[in-house]
Amino acid sequence: MSASSNTTTTPGKDTRAAPDGEERQKLPLFALLALATAVFITSLTETLPAGLLPAMSDDLHMSESATGQTVTIYAIGTALTAIPLTAATAAWRRKVLLLTAMAGFAVANTVTAVSSNYGLTMVARFVAGVAAGVAWALLAGYARRMAPVALQGKAIAVAMAGIPLALSLGVPAGTFLGETLGWRTAFVAMTVLTVVLLGWILVAVPDYPGQQAGERPKMLGALRVPGVAPVLFVTLAFVLAHTILYAYVATFLEDLGMGDDTDVVLLVFGAASLLSIWIVGAQIHLRLRSLTIASTLLVAVSAALLAVLSDNTALVYVAALLWGLGWGGVPTLLQTAAGEAGGESADSAQAMLVTLWNVAMAAGGVIGGILLDVVGTDSFPWTMLLLLLPVLVVVVLSRNHGFPAKRLGA
């Protein structure tokens, strides 16, 4: 949940999160790395089937397109349950809720690993998506709550580093493991990592109280808070733009004659994303607005290069670099913006952000598939540009609320 939630107990302070003296300005890295591992597991669980589709479809006796819906059902599970479950569990102790969510991943990945029935596998993937809905609404705010105000942006950046790590390293590693030892082994490995993480959380992550009944805001009431709606719109459009191309990047590169270079292109993208995470973490406390504008422009320039000059192999790599630089810090930027804009309704704003994020991911896969069948892969970068234009306009116009030019405490 968000740092603003501290006002429900001890206004703005928790002695475990921000002790007196010099320790106040230090990040609890061991605990934050546990959250980053949780983010890694959440992201990798969602995307891992993409690299294992042929083997999974053979074992489940389903087509690859049907097996590919294991990714879609995960996103649907998150989108449908993030808001109601966040409301239902608002009073839970935060550590208990985090442990419960991660235990859900252990169960879901174990069932996926042993199941030979398509229906059971889809149920397990839906349960994983439900666990993700709880985790995503919790993790960014948890990271903020563990850090002093001046370091909250860096704390979120550390936690969110699990996303590019999962995409750039986790998916290729999981694919390699699946190809060498079988796809089920990859999901077993995810369960083992999750069990280790549960012990890590028990030892290293501080606990916080939930919200009392009279202090819980209504979920949709957060939409009336100035700044929340612009952040949610930017989330929906930005993630949709990204997903339309990312979900079909292998097909896009294959049509360019670069199918054999897909892993290298994704490695460039992932490395640039990690650099972006570091830059955002270092600067977000002072420059959230300018970093969001810069991220939008970088991804837009990348899309423009792919739209106009994709016949040049070197420029495709440049585009992947710019795309990663622009995209890597976006989860941190948007989670931070939603938490700050939401204020006392930050938990609700985070839950809605998680919901829209996953709606955008699911929609990106569907819209990308339609564009692929009707127009072809050339349409992907142009569609990205069309979606990023209103994103840029909304960020620029939201200078008072949402993406303010002057931030409290900065």
C-alpha positions in Angstrom: 0.0 0.0 0.0 1.1 3.6 -0.1 3.2 5.7 2.3 0.1 7.8 2.9 -1.5 4.8 4.6 0.8 5.5 7.6 -1.6 8.2 8.7 -4.0 5.5 9.7 -1.9 4.6 12.7 1.1 6.8 13.4 1.0 9.9 11.2 3.7 9.7 8.6 6.1 7.6 10.7 7.0 4.0 11.6 10.0 3.5 13.9 11.0 0.3 12.0 10.8 2.1 8.6 12.4 5.3 9.5 14.5 5.3 12.7 16.2 8.4 14.1 19.6 9.6 13.0 21.6 8.6 10.0 19.6 5.4 9.5 16.7 7.5 8.5 18.3 8.2 5.2 19.2 4.6 4.3 17.2 2.2 2.2 16.4 -1.2 3.8 17.9 -2.9 0.8 17.6 -6.5 2.0 13.8 -6.0 2.5 13.4 -4.1 -0.7 15.2 -6.9 -2.6 12.6 -9.3 -1.3 9.9 -7.1 -2.8 11.9 -7.0 -6.0 12.0 -10.8 -6.1 8.2 -10.8 -5.5 7.8 -8.4 -8.5 10.1 -10.7 -10.5 8.0 -13.8 -9.7 4.8 -11.9 -10.5 6.1 -10.7 -13.9 7.8 -14.0 -14.9 4.8 -16.1 -13.9 2.7 -14.0 -16.3 5.0 -14.1 -19.3 6.8 -17.5 -18.9 4.3 -19.5 -21.0 5.2 -17.3 -24.1 8.6 -19.0 -24.3 7.2 -22.5 -23.7 4.2 -22.5 -25.9 5.1 -25.4 -28.3 6.0 -27.8 -25.5 3.0 -26.8 -23.4 0.6 -27.1 -26.2 1.9 -30.6 -27.0 1.5 -31.8 -23.4 -1.9 -30.2 -23.0 -3.1 -31.4 -26.4 -4.2 -27.9 -27.4 -3.2 -25.6 -30.2 -0.5 -23.0 -29.5 -3.1 -20.2 -29.9 -5.3 -21.8 -27.2 -2.3 -22.4 -25.0 -1.3 -18.8 -25.4 -4.5 -17.9 -23.6 -2.8 -19.0 -20.4 -1.2 -15.5 -20.5 -4.5 -13.8 -21.2 -6.4 -15.6 -18.4 -3.7 -14.4 -16.0 -4.2 -10.8 -17.0 -8.0 -11.2 -16.8 -7.7 -12.7 -13.2 -5.7 -9.7 -12.2 -8.0 -7.1 -13.9 -11.2 -8.6 -12.4 -10.0 -9.0 -8.8 -7.5 -6.3 -8.0 -10.0 -3.7 -6.9 -12.5 -5.9 -5.0 -9.7 -7.9 -3.3 -7.8 -4.7 -2.3 -11.0 -3.4 -0.7 -11.8 -6.8 1.0 -8.3 -7.1 2.5 -7.8 -3.5 3.5 -7.9 -4.4 7.2 -5.4 -7.2 6.9 -1.9 -6.9 8.3 0.3 -6.0 5.3 2.8 -8.8 5.8 0.1 -11.4 6.1 -1.4 -10.2 2.9 1.9 -10.2 1.1 2.7 -13.8 2.3 -0.8 -14.9 1.3 -0.4 -13.5 -2.2 3.0 -15.1 -2.7 1.7 -18.4 -1.4 -0.9 -18.2 -4.1 1.8 -18.1 -6.7 3.5 -21.2 -5.2 0.2 -23.1 -5.4 -0.7 -21.9 -8.9 2.7 -22.6 -10.4 2.8 -26.0 -8.8 -0.5 -27.0 -10.2 0.6 -25.6 -13.6 3.7 -27.8 -13.4 1.9 -31.0 -12.7 -1.4 -30.5 -14.7 -2.0 -32.4 -18.0 -5.6 -31.0 -18.2 -6.1 -27.7 -20.1 -9.0 -26.6 -18.0 -7.2 -27.2 -14.7 -4.2 -25.3 -16.1 -6.4 -22.4 -17.0 -7.8 -22.3 -13.5 -4.3 -22.4 -12.0 -3.3 -19.5 -14.2 -6.4 -17.5 -13.2 -5.5 -18.1 -9.6 -2.0 -16.8 -10.3 -3.6 -13.7 -11.8 -5.7 -13.2 -8.7 -2.6 -13.4 -6.6 -0.9 -10.9 -8.8 -3.8 -8.5 -8.4 -3.3 -8.5 -4.7 0.5 -8.3 -5.0 0.6 -5.4 -7.5 -1.8 -3.3 -5.5 0.4 -3.9 -2.4 4.1 -3.9 -3.5 4.8 -0.3 -4.7 3.1 1.2 -1.6 4.9 -1.3 0.6 8.2 -0.2 -0.8 7.3 3.5 -0.2 6.2 2.7 3.4 9.6 1.2 4.2 11.6 4.2 3.1 12.0 7.8 4.4 10.1 10.3 2.3 13.2 11.5 0.4 14.0 8.0 -0.7 10.6 6.7 -1.5 11.1 6.9 -5.3 14.3 5.0 -5.0 12.6 2.4 -2.9 9.9 1.8 -5.5 12.6 1.7 -8.2 14.4 -1.1 -6.4 11.2 -3.0 -6.0 10.2 -2.5 -9.6 13.6 -3.6 -10.9 12.0 -7.1 -10.9 10.0 -6.3 -14.0 12.9 -5.7 -16.5 14.9 -8.5 -14.9 12.0 -10.9 -15.5 11.5 -9.8 -19.1 15.2 -9.5 -20.1 16.7 -12.4 -18.1 13.9 -14.4 -16.6 12.0 -15.3 -19.7 15.1 -16.4 -21.7 16.4 -18.3 -18.7 13.0 -20.0 -18.2 12.8 -20.8 -21.9 16.3 -22.4 -21.9 15.4 -24.4 -18.8 12.1 -25.5 -20.4 13.9 -26.6 -23.6 16.6 -28.5 -21.8 14.8 -30.1 -18.9 11.1 -29.7 -19.9 8.6 -26.9 -19.5 7.3 -28.3 -16.3 10.7 -27.9 -14.7 10.5 -24.1 -15.4 7.3 -23.8 -13.3 8.7 -26.0 -10.6 11.7 -23.7 -10.4 9.3 -20.8 -9.9 7.6 -22.6 -7.0 11.0 -23.3 -5.4 12.0 -19.6 -5.7 8.6 -18.6 -4.2 9.1 -20.8 -1.2 12.5 -19.3 -0.6 10.9 -15.8 -0.9 8.3 -16.7 1.7 11.1 -17.3 4.2 12.9 -14.2 3.1 9.8 -12.1 3.7 9.2 -13.6 7.1 12.8 -12.7 8.2 13.4 -9.4 6.5 10.2 -7.5 5.6 8.6 -5.3 8.3 4.9 -5.6 9.0 2.4 -2.8 9.0 -1.3 -2.6 10.0 -4.1 -2.4 7.5 -6.7 0.3 7.5 -9.4 0.5 10.1 -13.0 0.2 8.9 -13.9 3.9 9.3 -10.7 5.0 7.5 -11.1 3.0 4.3 -12.0 5.1 1.3 -14.4 3.8 -1.3 -12.6 2.5 -4.3 -14.2 4.6 -7.0 -14.1 7.6 -4.8 -10.4 7.9 -5.7 -11.5 8.9 -9.2 -12.7 12.2 -7.8 -9.3 13.0 -6.3 -7.6 15.5 -8.5 -4.8 13.9 -10.5 -5.9 10.3 -10.2 -7.8 10.1 -13.5 -4.9 11.5 -15.6 -2.5 9.0 -14.1 -4.9 6.2 -14.8 -5.5 7.3 -18.4 -1.8 7.5 -19.0 -1.4 4.0 -17.5 -4.0 2.6 -19.8 -2.8 4.2 -23.0 0.9 3.8 -22.4 0.7 0.1 -21.4 -1.6 -0.6 -24.4 0.9 1.1 -26.8 3.8 -0.9 -25.3 2.0 -4.2 -25.3 0.7 -4.1 -28.9 4.3 -4.3 -30.1 6.0 -6.2 -27.3 3.5 -9.1 -27.4 4.3 -9.6 -31.0 7.9 -8.4 -31.1 9.2 -11.8 -32.4 6.8 -11.8 -35.3 7.6 -8.1 -36.0 11.3 -8.9 -36.1 10.8 -12.0 -38.2 9.0 -9.9 -40.8 12.0 -7.6 -40.9 14.2 -10.6 -41.5 15.7 -10.4 -38.0 14.0 -13.4 -36.5 17.3 -14.9 -35.4 18.2 -11.7 -33.6 15.1 -11.6 -31.4 17.0 -12.7 -28.3 19.7 -10.1 -28.8 17.2 -7.3 -29.5 15.3 -8.2 -26.3 18.6 -8.3 -24.4 19.3 -4.7 -25.6 15.8 -3.7 -24.6 16.2 -5.3 -21.2 19.6 -3.8 -20.4 18.3 -0.4 -21.4 15.3 -1.0 -19.1 17.6 -1.7 -16.2 19.5 1.5 -16.9 16.2 3.4 -17.0 15.2 1.9 -13.6 18.4 3.2 -12.1 18.0 6.7 -13.6 14.4 7.0 -12.5 15.3 5.8 -9.0 18.0 8.4 -8.7 15.9 11.3 -10.0 12.2 10.6 -9.4 12.0 12.5 -6.1 12.7 15.7 -7.9 11.8 15.1 -11.5 8.8 12.8 -11.7 7.1 15.0 -14.3 10.1 15.5 -16.6 11.0 11.9 -16.4 7.5 10.9 -17.4 7.6 13.3 -20.4 11.1 12.0 -21.3 9.9 8.4 -21.1 7.0 9.1 -23.4 9.1 10.8 -25.9 11.8 8.1 -25.9 9.2 5.4 -26.6 7.6 7.6 -29.3 10.9 8.2 -31.0 11.6 4.4 -30.9 8.2 3.8 -32.5 8.9 6.4 -35.2 12.2 4.7 -36.0 10.5 1.3 -36.3 7.7 2.8 -38.4 9.9 4.6 -40.9 13.5 3.2 -40.8 13.0 -0.4 -39.8 14.8 -1.6 -43.0 18.0 -0.5 -41.3 19.2 -3.2 -38.9 21.4 -0.9 -36.8 18.5 1.5 -36.3 16.3 -1.3 -35.1 18.8 -1.9 -32.3 18.8 1.9 -31.6 15.0 1.7 -31.4 15.2 -1.2 -29.0 17.7 0.8 -26.9 15.4 3.9 -26.8 12.4 1.8 -26.2 14.0 0.2 -23.1 15.3 3.6 -21.8 11.8 5.0 -22.1 9.9 2.0 -20.8 12.0 0.6 -18.0 11.1 3.3 -15.5 7.5 3.7 -16.4 6.1 1.2 -13.8 8.0 3.2 -11.0 6.8 6.5 -12.4 3.2 5.6 -12.7 3.0 3.7 -9.3 4.6 6.8 -7.6 2.3 9.2 -9.4 -0.8 7.2 -8.5 0.3 6.9 -4.9 1.0 10.6 -4.5 -2.1 11.8 -6.4 -4.3 9.5 -4.4 -3.3 10.8 -1.1 -5.6 9.2 1.5 -7.2 7.2 -1.3 -3.8 6.0 -2.5 -4.6 2.3 -1.9 -7.7 2.6 -4.2 -5.7 4.5 -6.8 -3.0 1.7 -6.8 -5.7 -1.0 -7.2 -7.3 0.8 -10.1 -3.9 1.3 -11.7 -3.2 -2.4 -11.4 -6.5 -3.2 -12.9 -6.1 -0.9 -15.9 -2.5 -2.1 -16.4 -3.7 -5.6 -16.9 -6.7 -4.6 -18.9 -4.2 -2.8 -21.2 -2.0 -5.9 -21.4 -4.9 -8.2 -22.3 -6.3 -5.6 -24.8 -2.8 -5.2 -26.3 -2.6 -8.9 -27.1 -6.1 -8.9 -28.6 -5.7 -5.6 -30.6 -2.2 -6.6 -31.7 -3.5 -10.0 -33.0 -6.3 -8.2 -35.0 -3.8 -5.7 -36.4 -1.5 -8.6 -37.3 -4.3 -10.5 -39.2 -5.9 -7.5 -40.9 -3.0 -5.0 -41.6 0.3 -6.7 -40.7 3.2 -6.0 -38.4 3.9 -2.7 -40.1 0.9 -1.3 -38.2 2.4 -1.9 -34.7 4.7 1.1 -34.4 2.2 3.5 -36.1 -0.4 2.4 -33.5 2.1 3.0 -30.7 2.6 6.5 -32.0 -1.1 7.2 -32.1 -1.6 6.0 -28.6 1.4 7.9 -27.2 0.3 11.3 -28.6 -2.6 11.7 -26.1 -0.4 10.3 -23.3 2.1 13.1 -23.9 -0.7 15.7 -24.0 -2.3 14.5 -20.7 1.1 14.4 -18.9 2.0 17.9 -20.1 -1.4 19.3 -19.1 -1.5 17.6 -15.7 1.0 20.1 -14.3 -1.0 20.8 -11.1 -2.3 17.3 -10.3 -1.2 13.9 -11.4 2.2 14.9 -12.8 2.8 18.2 -11.0 5.6 20.6 -11.8 6.1 21.2 -8.1 5.8 18.2 -5.7 5.3 18.4 -2.0 8.5 17.6 -0.2 10.6 17.5 -3.3 
